[in-house]
């Protein structure tokens, strides 16, 4: 393959060796090779249809590109830093293989619109894979929610015991977080699936190209409307990374709960040994390394979002070399999000609930205090008065070192004569969760209905 730069005609001196390596992107953008070739095949097909290339030239180009793709995929292709990037490496190899027809391929396009097209093609596929990964995790959450539909644990606010909930209900909260993430990715993909090709360097081209036909060949919804914007736009990458950051934030919150719940102080769940590690000096340790690492990787993705925003904030139109820096944050975001979703989906089915410990924790911290207040309201007590009554009852419990259900009827009636013997049905954990019997509530019957609706949602989404 010739290593003469394809733009060298203007220059009288060779590029400095360090500058050559410093400005090259081929070490990381070579992962776009399949999309670069896909875009080039569509471009050549369009050029021939428009009468810019002959049929023989088109066929020679397509055959040459397919041959190069095969060489890349079998490890027989030599990437050259001197040729800077994936585009020039492939074009140089094509010219070496088929001669002058290879030099005609770049008619009517620039690396500016070429790279923007490649990234969009790549990201479109990756979004599809990420949506499938989210669906897999959601299915795992539905399964464990159904399995633990009546398992009771304390629900928290401020990490203080608030009200009892079911573990199934809690898993359905995780499901909903991920469902918004999946929808965001689908919405983001609408703006990814716009074709820059044909914008050329920045102003379009003088050749009679058919951008709508090229877009159709590549499966884009249509061509970008403005040539300047087409080559300068990286909104789609920023929007995707923002959506990815939200997914990672959700995974981090889920990880935090698993870390807390699996600690000896909580002991609510047991994580499979497959997703934990030990200590080099403390033989008793079982560390939740997978959730901890996912929690840490969220910061990495947040950083990539800020990097892309900062990259773009000062750029005048149209393309600038700064944009070479868009790929590594974007690639790393996809890689880490994909890996995090995969390992989480594998980890969730192996979670074991320690029901006795959860139940015991739910009996501490006056989890049914609100139920007592609601009971009094149903008896005609204004809510604020009921709130004060329950507060005084809790104060007695604190003094006596007991929970509300452990008070006698006589003690409870001392705070309000409206309290009768049926109060003890209200103050049970089962009674508390069953009373939240409305759409979105924690009652097992409602959780079961929510699971059924969620399974239908996933079926409609192709999961």
C-alpha positions as CSV (number, residue, x, y, z in Angstrom):
1,X,0.0,0.0,0.0
2,X,1.4,3.4,-0.9
3,X,1.9,5.7,2.1
4,X,2.0,8.9,0.1
5,X,-0.6,11.2,1.6
6,X,-3.6,11.7,-0.6
7,X,-3.6,15.4,0.1
8,X,0.2,16.0,-0.4
9,X,0.1,18.0,-3.6
10,X,-0.1,21.3,-1.8
11,X,2.9,20.6,0.5
12,X,6.6,21.0,-0.2
13,X,7.9,19.4,3.0
14,X,7.1,16.1,4.7
15,X,5.1,16.0,7.9
16,X,7.1,16.0,11.0
17,X,7.4,12.4,12.3
18,X,6.0,13.3,15.8
19,X,3.2,15.4,14.3
20,X,2.3,12.6,12.0
21,X,1.8,10.2,14.9
22,X,0.2,12.9,17.1
23,X,-2.4,13.8,14.5
24,X,-3.2,10.3,13.3
25,X,-6.4,8.6,14.4
26,X,-6.1,5.2,12.7
27,X,-5.2,3.4,15.9
28,X,-8.7,4.0,17.2
29,X,-10.9,4.9,14.3
30,X,-10.1,1.7,12.4
31,X,-13.0,0.1,14.2
32,X,-15.2,2.1,11.8
33,X,-13.8,0.1,8.8
34,X,-17.0,-1.8,8.1
35,X,-19.1,1.4,8.1
36,X,-16.5,3.2,6.0
37,X,-16.7,0.5,3.4
38,X,-20.5,0.3,3.6
39,X,-20.7,4.1,3.0
40,X,-18.2,3.9,0.1
41,X,-20.1,1.1,-1.6
42,X,-23.3,3.2,-1.4
43,X,-21.5,6.3,-2.6
44,X,-20.0,4.4,-5.6
45,X,-23.4,2.9,-6.4
46,X,-25.0,6.4,-6.4
47,X,-22.1,7.9,-8.5
48,X,-22.7,5.2,-11.2
49,X,-26.5,5.8,-11.2
50,X,-25.9,9.5,-11.6
51,X,-23.5,8.9,-14.5
52,X,-20.4,10.1,-12.6
53,X,-18.8,6.7,-12.6
54,X,-19.2,4.0,-15.2
55,X,-20.7,0.6,-14.3
56,X,-17.4,-1.1,-14.7
57,X,-15.7,1.4,-12.3
58,X,-18.5,0.9,-9.8
59,X,-18.2,-2.9,-9.9
60,X,-14.4,-2.7,-9.6
61,X,-14.6,-0.4,-6.6
62,X,-17.2,-2.5,-4.9
63,X,-15.2,-5.7,-5.5
64,X,-12.1,-4.0,-4.2
65,X,-13.8,-2.7,-1.1
66,X,-15.2,-6.2,-0.3
67,X,-11.7,-7.7,-0.8
68,X,-10.2,-5.1,1.6
69,X,-13.0,-5.8,4.2
70,X,-12.1,-9.5,4.0
71,X,-8.4,-8.8,4.5
72,X,-9.2,-6.6,7.5
73,X,-11.4,-9.2,9.1
74,X,-8.9,-12.0,8.6
75,X,-6.0,-9.9,10.1
76,X,-4.2,-9.5,6.7
77,X,-4.5,-5.7,6.4
78,X,-1.6,-3.5,7.5
79,X,-2.8,-0.2,9.0
80,X,-0.5,2.7,8.5
81,X,-0.1,5.8,10.8
82,X,1.4,7.6,7.9
83,X,-2.0,7.4,6.2
84,X,-3.6,9.0,9.2
85,X,-7.1,7.5,9.5
86,X,-9.4,4.6,8.5
87,X,-10.6,6.4,5.4
88,X,-7.2,7.1,3.8
89,X,-5.9,3.6,4.7
90,X,-8.8,2.0,2.9
91,X,-8.8,4.4,-0.1
92,X,-5.0,3.9,-0.5
93,X,-5.4,0.1,-0.4
94,X,-8.3,0.3,-2.9
95,X,-6.2,2.3,-5.4
96,X,-3.3,-0.1,-5.0
97,X,-5.6,-3.0,-5.7
98,X,-7.8,-1.7,-8.6
99,X,-5.8,1.3,-10.0
100,X,-7.3,4.6,-11.2
101,X,-10.9,3.5,-10.5
102,X,-10.0,3.6,-6.8
103,X,-9.0,7.3,-7.2
104,X,-12.4,8.1,-8.5
105,X,-14.3,6.9,-5.4
106,X,-13.8,10.2,-3.5
107,X,-15.6,12.2,-6.2
108,X,-18.3,14.3,-4.7
109,X,-17.4,13.7,-1.0
110,X,-14.8,14.7,1.6
111,X,-13.4,13.0,4.7
112,X,-15.6,15.6,6.6
113,X,-18.9,14.1,5.5
114,X,-17.4,10.6,5.2
115,X,-16.4,10.4,8.9
116,X,-19.7,11.9,10.1
117,X,-21.5,9.3,8.1
118,X,-19.3,6.4,9.4
119,X,-19.9,7.4,13.0
120,X,-23.6,7.7,12.5
121,X,-23.8,4.2,10.9
122,X,-21.7,2.7,13.7
123,X,-23.7,4.4,16.5
124,X,-27.0,3.4,14.9
125,X,-26.0,-0.3,15.2
126,X,-24.6,0.2,18.7
127,X,-27.8,1.8,19.9
128,X,-29.7,-1.3,18.6
129,X,-27.3,-3.5,20.6
130,X,-27.7,-1.4,23.7
131,X,-31.5,-1.4,23.5
132,X,-31.4,-5.2,23.3
133,X,-29.1,-5.3,26.3
134,X,-31.5,-3.1,28.3
135,X,-34.4,-5.4,27.3
136,X,-32.4,-8.4,28.6
137,X,-31.8,-6.7,31.9
138,X,-35.5,-5.6,32.2
139,X,-36.6,-9.2,31.6
140,X,-34.3,-10.4,34.4
141,X,-35.8,-7.7,36.7
142,X,-39.4,-8.9,35.8
143,X,-38.4,-12.4,36.6
144,X,-37.0,-11.6,40.1
145,X,-39.9,-9.2,40.8
146,X,-42.3,-12.0,40.1
147,X,-40.3,-14.5,42.2
148,X,-40.2,-12.0,45.2
149,X,-43.6,-10.4,44.7
150,X,-44.5,-10.8,48.4
151,X,-41.1,-10.5,50.0
152,X,-41.3,-7.5,52.4
153,X,-38.4,-5.1,53.2
154,X,-38.3,-1.6,54.6
155,X,-38.7,1.2,52.1
156,X,-36.4,4.1,52.8
157,X,-36.3,7.8,52.5
158,X,-33.1,9.5,53.6
159,X,-31.9,5.9,54.1
160,X,-34.2,5.9,57.2
161,X,-37.0,3.4,57.5
162,X,-40.1,4.9,55.9
163,X,-42.8,2.3,55.0
164,X,-42.7,-1.4,54.1
165,X,-42.6,-2.3,50.5
166,X,-42.2,-5.5,48.6
167,X,-38.9,-6.5,46.9
168,X,-40.9,-7.1,43.7
169,X,-42.1,-3.5,43.9
170,X,-38.6,-2.3,44.3
171,X,-37.4,-4.3,41.3
172,X,-40.2,-2.8,39.3
173,X,-38.8,0.7,40.2
174,X,-35.5,-0.4,38.6
175,X,-37.5,-1.6,35.6
176,X,-39.1,1.8,35.1
177,X,-35.8,3.6,35.3
178,X,-34.4,1.4,32.5
179,X,-37.6,1.7,30.5
180,X,-37.1,5.5,30.3
181,X,-33.5,4.8,29.3
182,X,-34.6,2.5,26.5
183,X,-37.1,5.1,25.2
184,X,-34.4,7.8,25.3
185,X,-32.1,5.7,23.2
186,X,-34.9,5.1,20.7
187,X,-35.6,8.8,20.5
188,X,-31.9,9.7,20.2
189,X,-31.6,7.3,17.3
190,X,-34.0,9.4,15.3
191,X,-31.5,12.2,15.2
192,X,-28.6,9.8,14.7
193,X,-30.2,8.3,11.6
194,X,-29.7,11.4,9.4
195,X,-27.1,11.2,6.5
196,X,-24.3,13.8,6.2
197,X,-22.8,12.2,3.0
198,X,-23.0,14.6,0.1
199,X,-22.3,17.6,2.2
200,X,-18.6,17.2,1.1
201,X,-16.2,19.4,2.9
202,X,-18.8,22.0,4.0
203,X,-20.7,23.5,1.0
204,X,-21.9,20.5,-1.0
205,X,-20.5,19.4,-4.3
206,X,-20.8,20.5,-8.0
207,X,-21.4,17.0,-9.1
208,X,-25.0,15.9,-9.9
209,X,-25.3,13.5,-6.9
210,X,-28.5,12.0,-5.5
211,X,-28.3,12.2,-1.8
212,X,-31.8,10.7,-1.2
213,X,-30.8,7.6,-3.1
214,X,-27.6,7.2,-1.1
215,X,-29.6,7.7,2.1
216,X,-32.0,5.0,1.0
217,X,-29.1,2.6,0.3
218,X,-27.7,3.2,3.7
219,X,-31.0,2.9,5.6
220,X,-31.0,6.6,6.7
221,X,-34.3,8.4,7.2
222,X,-33.0,11.1,4.8
223,X,-30.0,13.4,4.1
224,X,-29.0,16.2,6.4
225,X,-30.7,19.5,5.2
226,X,-27.7,21.8,5.5
227,X,-24.2,21.0,4.4
228,X,-22.4,23.2,6.9
229,X,-24.4,21.6,9.8
230,X,-24.0,18.1,8.4
231,X,-20.2,18.1,8.7
232,X,-20.0,20.2,11.9
233,X,-22.8,18.5,13.9
234,X,-21.8,16.3,16.8
235,X,-25.1,16.9,18.7
236,X,-26.1,13.3,18.0
237,X,-22.9,12.1,19.8
238,X,-23.5,14.4,22.8
239,X,-27.1,13.4,23.0
240,X,-26.3,9.8,22.9
241,X,-23.6,10.2,25.6
242,X,-26.1,12.1,27.7
243,X,-28.6,9.2,27.4
244,X,-25.8,6.8,28.2
245,X,-24.8,8.8,31.2
246,X,-28.4,8.5,32.5
247,X,-28.3,4.7,32.0
248,X,-25.0,4.6,33.9
249,X,-26.5,6.8,36.7
250,X,-29.4,4.3,37.1
251,X,-27.0,1.3,37.1
252,X,-24.9,3.1,39.7
253,X,-27.9,3.7,41.9
254,X,-28.9,0.0,41.6
255,X,-25.3,-1.0,42.3
256,X,-25.3,1.2,45.4
257,X,-28.4,-0.6,46.7
258,X,-26.9,-4.0,46.1
259,X,-23.7,-3.0,47.8
260,X,-25.6,-1.8,50.9
261,X,-28.0,-4.7,50.9
262,X,-25.2,-7.3,50.6
263,X,-23.3,-5.8,53.5
264,X,-23.2,-7.6,56.9
265,X,-25.0,-4.6,58.4
266,X,-28.0,-5.1,56.2
267,X,-27.7,-8.7,54.9
268,X,-30.8,-8.3,52.7
269,X,-29.4,-10.1,49.7
270,X,-26.6,-12.5,48.7
271,X,-24.8,-12.0,45.5
272,X,-23.5,-15.0,43.6
273,X,-19.8,-15.8,44.1
274,X,-19.4,-15.3,40.3
275,X,-19.8,-11.6,40.7
276,X,-17.7,-11.0,43.8
277,X,-14.1,-11.3,44.9
278,X,-12.2,-11.9,48.1
279,X,-9.5,-10.1,50.0
280,X,-5.8,-10.8,49.8
281,X,-5.4,-10.7,53.6
282,X,-9.0,-11.0,55.0
283,X,-10.3,-14.5,54.3
284,X,-13.8,-13.7,55.5
285,X,-14.4,-11.0,52.9
286,X,-16.8,-11.3,49.9
287,X,-16.6,-8.0,48.1
288,X,-19.3,-6.9,45.6
289,X,-16.7,-5.9,43.0
290,X,-19.0,-5.9,40.0
291,X,-21.6,-3.4,41.4
292,X,-18.7,-1.3,42.8
293,X,-17.0,-1.2,39.4
294,X,-20.2,-0.3,37.6
295,X,-20.7,2.5,40.1
296,X,-17.2,3.7,39.3
297,X,-17.6,3.5,35.6
298,X,-20.6,5.9,35.8
299,X,-18.1,8.7,36.5
300,X,-16.1,7.7,33.5
301,X,-19.1,8.1,31.2
302,X,-20.1,11.4,32.9
303,X,-16.6,12.6,32.1
304,X,-17.0,11.6,28.4
305,X,-20.2,13.7,28.3
306,X,-18.4,16.7,29.6
307,X,-15.5,16.1,27.3
308,X,-17.7,16.1,24.2
309,X,-19.6,19.2,25.4
310,X,-16.3,21.0,26.0
311,X,-15.0,19.8,22.6
312,X,-17.8,21.4,20.7
313,X,-18.5,24.6,22.7
314,X,-15.9,26.8,21.0
315,X,-15.9,25.5,17.5
316,X,-16.8,27.8,14.6
317,X,-18.6,26.2,11.6
318,X,-17.8,24.0,9.9
319,X,-15.4,21.0,10.5
320,X,-12.3,21.4,12.7
321,X,-9.6,19.0,13.6
322,X,-10.8,19.1,17.2
323,X,-13.5,16.7,16.1
324,X,-11.0,13.9,15.8
325,X,-11.3,13.9,19.6
326,X,-15.0,12.9,19.4
327,X,-14.4,9.2,18.8
328,X,-12.5,7.9,21.8
329,X,-15.0,9.3,24.3
330,X,-17.9,8.0,22.2
331,X,-16.3,4.5,21.7
332,X,-15.4,4.2,25.4
333,X,-18.9,5.2,26.4
334,X,-20.4,2.5,24.3
335,X,-17.9,-0.1,25.4
336,X,-18.4,0.5,29.1
337,X,-22.2,0.9,28.9
338,X,-22.5,-2.3,26.9
339,X,-20.3,-4.2,29.3
340,X,-22.1,-2.8,32.4
341,X,-25.5,-3.8,31.0
342,X,-24.3,-7.3,30.1
343,X,-22.8,-8.1,33.5
344,X,-25.8,-6.6,35.4
345,X,-28.2,-8.7,33.4
346,X,-26.2,-11.8,34.2
347,X,-25.9,-10.8,37.9
348,X,-29.6,-10.1,38.7
349,X,-31.1,-13.6,38.2
350,X,-28.5,-14.9,40.7
351,X,-29.5,-12.5,43.5
352,X,-30.8,-14.4,46.6
353,X,-33.2,-12.6,48.9
354,X,-32.7,-13.1,52.7
355,X,-36.3,-12.7,53.5
356,X,-36.0,-13.1,57.3
357,X,-33.5,-10.3,57.5
358,X,-35.5,-8.0,55.4
359,X,-38.6,-8.7,57.4
360,X,-36.8,-8.2,60.7
361,X,-35.5,-4.8,59.4
362,X,-39.0,-3.8,58.4
363,X,-40.2,-4.3,62.0
364,X,-37.7,-1.8,63.2
365,X,-38.0,2.0,62.6
366,X,-41.9,2.3,62.9
367,X,-42.5,1.4,59.3
368,X,-46.3,1.2,59.9
369,X,-46.6,4.6,61.6
370,X,-48.3,6.1,58.5
371,X,-50.8,3.2,58.5
372,X,-51.8,4.2,62.1
373,X,-52.3,7.8,61.0
374,X,-54.4,6.7,58.0
375,X,-56.5,4.5,60.3
376,X,-57.3,7.5,62.5
377,X,-58.2,9.6,59.4
378,X,-60.6,7.0,58.3
379,X,-62.2,7.2,61.8
380,X,-62.7,10.9,61.3
381,X,-59.6,12.4,62.8
382,X,-58.1,15.3,60.8
383,X,-54.7,14.2,59.3
384,X,-52.6,16.8,61.2
385,X,-54.2,15.7,64.5
386,X,-53.6,12.0,63.5
387,X,-50.0,12.9,62.7
388,X,-49.5,14.3,66.2
389,X,-51.2,11.3,67.8
390,X,-48.9,8.9,66.0
391,X,-45.9,11.0,66.8
392,X,-46.6,10.7,70.5
393,X,-47.1,7.0,70.2
394,X,-43.8,6.7,68.5
395,X,-42.2,8.7,71.3
396,X,-43.5,6.1,73.8
397,X,-42.1,3.3,71.7
398,X,-38.7,4.9,71.6
399,X,-38.9,5.2,75.4
400,X,-40.0,1.6,75.8
401,X,-37.7,0.3,73.1
402,X,-40.5,-1.4,71.1
403,X,-42.4,-1.0,67.8
404,X,-46.0,0.2,67.4
405,X,-47.5,-3.3,67.0
406,X,-46.0,-4.2,70.3
407,X,-48.0,-1.6,72.2
408,X,-51.1,-2.8,73.9
409,X,-54.6,-1.7,72.9
410,X,-54.8,0.2,76.2
411,X,-51.6,2.0,75.5
412,X,-52.7,3.0,72.0
413,X,-56.1,4.1,73.2
414,X,-54.4,6.5,75.6
415,X,-53.5,8.5,72.6
416,X,-56.8,8.3,70.8
417,X,-60.2,6.7,71.9
418,X,-60.9,6.1,68.2
419,X,-58.4,3.2,68.2
420,X,-60.0,-0.2,68.4
421,X,-58.8,-3.8,68.4
422,X,-58.8,-3.9,64.6
423,X,-55.7,-1.6,64.6
424,X,-53.5,-4.7,64.9
425,X,-54.5,-5.8,61.5
426,X,-53.5,-2.4,60.1
427,X,-50.1,-2.4,61.8
428,X,-48.9,-5.7,60.3
429,X,-46.4,-5.6,57.5
430,X,-48.7,-7.6,55.2
431,X,-51.6,-5.3,56.1
432,X,-49.5,-2.2,55.3
433,X,-48.4,-3.4,51.8
434,X,-51.7,-4.9,50.9
435,X,-53.4,-1.5,51.7
436,X,-51.5,0.2,48.9
437,X,-53.8,-1.4,46.4
438,X,-53.8,1.0,43.5
439,X,-52.0,1.4,40.2
440,X,-48.3,2.0,41.1
441,X,-48.7,0.8,44.7
442,X,-46.7,-1.9,46.5
443,X,-49.6,-4.3,47.1
444,X,-48.6,-7.7,45.6
445,X,-51.7,-7.8,43.5
446,X,-50.8,-4.4,42.0
447,X,-47.2,-5.5,41.5
448,X,-48.4,-8.6,39.6
449,X,-50.5,-6.4,37.3
450,X,-47.5,-4.1,36.8
451,X,-45.4,-7.1,35.8
452,X,-48.0,-8.2,33.3
453,X,-48.2,-4.8,31.7
454,X,-44.4,-4.5,31.7
455,X,-44.1,-7.9,29.9
456,X,-46.5,-6.6,27.3
457,X,-44.4,-3.5,26.8
458,X,-41.3,-5.5,26.3
459,X,-43.1,-7.8,23.8
460,X,-44.3,-4.7,21.9
461,X,-40.7,-3.4,21.9
462,X,-39.4,-6.7,20.5
463,X,-38.0,-8.1,23.7
